[in-house]
Amino acid sequence: MELTRALTTLENARMEWNSARLKFSVLHGPEATAAAAKGTGPAANALLAPRDFWGCCKLGLAFTWPLVAVATVAVGLLVALLVRTW
């Protein structure tokens, strides 16, 4: 009985691993990962490529400007509400 449970657990884990390998190409092994790092594989991503300082600054600005815009609007609404009630 215990052996059957263990074999069932192993089979379920194997099926999960195979389904994850289909979804995420990084799980295919070191040669697929090396090919992706060179930009020849399907997992090559331009956001993960090495960048210089100004490239990193531009990327950071692109990711944070929406947050700054929302925070500015929220502070503006708060100030308007406080001025109106004063």
Secondary structure, 3 states (H helix, E strand, C coil): CHHHHHHHHHHHHHHHHHHHHHHCHHHHCHHHHHHHHHCCCCCCCHHHCCCCHHHHHHHHHHHHHHHHHHHHHHHHHHHHHHHHHC
